[in-house]
Amino acid sequence: MNEYVWETCEELDKKIADRVRLIRKRRSISQEKLSKISNVSLGSIKRFETTGQISLLSLTKIAVALNIADDLRNIFTEIPYNSIEEVINERR
C-alpha cells in the first residue's frame, strides 16, 4: 500500500492537543482547574498542550472532564474499507 503521509505522528498529536486546548479555553476552564477535575497532573496537561504528548489514560480523563468522551469513544467507528480483503477478513 503506497499512501502519502501528509503529517507526522507528532504533528497529528499536536493537532489533537490544540483542539482539546481550544475546547478547554472555549469553556473558560484553566489548566489548573482541568487538572483538578480530570485528576491529571498540571505538568501533564501543560506538556500535552505544548507538545501533544500524553498517555492514553490521561487523554481519556481529560476527555471525560471536558465532556467530550463520546468523541474519543467514537474515534475509529467509521473506518472505510481499504480493500475487499478487509471486508472478507472482518467476517472471519
C-alpha positions as CSV (number, residue, x, y, z in Angstrom):
1,M,0.0,0.0,0.0
2,N,1.6,3.3,-1.1
3,E,-0.1,6.1,0.7
4,Y,1.3,9.5,1.1
5,V,1.7,10.7,4.7
6,W,0.8,14.4,4.9
7,E,1.7,14.9,8.5
8,T,3.9,13.2,11.1
9,C,2.6,11.4,14.1
10,E,3.9,14.3,16.2
11,E,2.0,16.8,14.1
12,L,-1.2,14.8,14.4
13,D,-0.7,14.6,18.2
14,K,-0.2,18.3,18.4
15,K,-3.4,19.0,16.3
16,I,-5.3,16.8,18.8
17,A,-3.8,18.8,21.7
18,D,-4.7,22.1,20.0
19,R,-8.3,21.0,19.6
20,V,-8.5,19.9,23.2
21,R,-6.9,23.2,24.3
22,L,-9.5,25.2,22.2
23,I,-12.3,23.3,23.9
24,R,-10.9,23.9,27.3
25,K,-10.5,27.7,26.6
26,R,-13.9,27.9,25.0
27,R,-15.4,26.5,28.2
28,S,-13.3,29.0,30.3
29,I,-11.5,26.2,32.1
30,S,-8.0,27.0,33.2
31,Q,-5.3,24.3,33.0
32,E,-5.3,24.3,36.8
33,K,-9.0,23.6,37.0
34,L,-8.8,20.9,34.3
35,S,-6.0,19.3,36.3
36,K,-8.3,19.2,39.4
37,I,-11.4,17.9,37.6
38,S,-9.6,15.4,35.5
39,N,-7.1,14.1,38.1
40,V,-4.3,14.6,35.6
41,S,-1.3,16.5,36.8
42,L,-0.9,20.1,35.8
43,G,2.5,19.2,34.3
44,S,1.0,16.6,32.1
45,I,-1.7,19.0,30.8
46,K,0.9,21.7,30.1
47,R,3.1,19.2,28.3
48,F,0.1,17.9,26.3
49,E,-0.9,21.3,25.1
50,T,2.6,22.2,24.2
51,T,3.9,19.1,22.6
52,G,0.9,16.8,22.1
53,Q,2.5,14.1,24.3
54,I,0.2,12.4,26.8
55,S,-0.8,8.9,27.9
56,L,-4.0,7.4,26.6
57,L,-5.3,7.2,30.2
58,S,-4.7,10.9,30.8
59,L,-6.3,11.8,27.5
60,T,-9.3,9.8,28.4
61,K,-9.5,11.5,31.8
62,I,-9.3,14.9,30.1
63,A,-12.0,14.0,27.6
64,V,-14.3,12.8,30.4
65,A,-13.7,16.1,32.3
66,L,-14.4,18.2,29.2
67,N,-17.5,16.1,28.4
68,I,-16.0,15.0,25.0
69,A,-15.6,11.4,25.9
70,D,-18.1,10.4,23.1
71,D,-15.8,11.8,20.5
72,L,-12.9,9.8,21.9
73,R,-15.1,6.7,22.2
74,N,-16.2,7.0,18.5
75,I,-12.7,7.7,17.2
76,F,-12.4,4.6,15.0
77,T,-16.1,3.7,14.4
78,E,-16.5,4.8,10.8
79,I,-13.4,3.5,9.1
80,P,-13.8,2.8,5.4
81,Y,-12.5,-0.5,4.0
82,N,-9.3,-0.2,2.0
83,S,-9.8,-3.4,0.0
84,I,-12.2,-6.3,-0.5
85,E,-9.8,-8.4,1.6
86,E,-10.6,-6.3,4.6
87,V,-14.3,-7.0,4.1
88,I,-13.6,-10.7,3.9
89,N,-11.2,-10.7,6.9
90,E,-13.7,-8.9,9.1
91,R,-16.3,-11.6,8.6
92,R,-14.0,-14.4,9.7
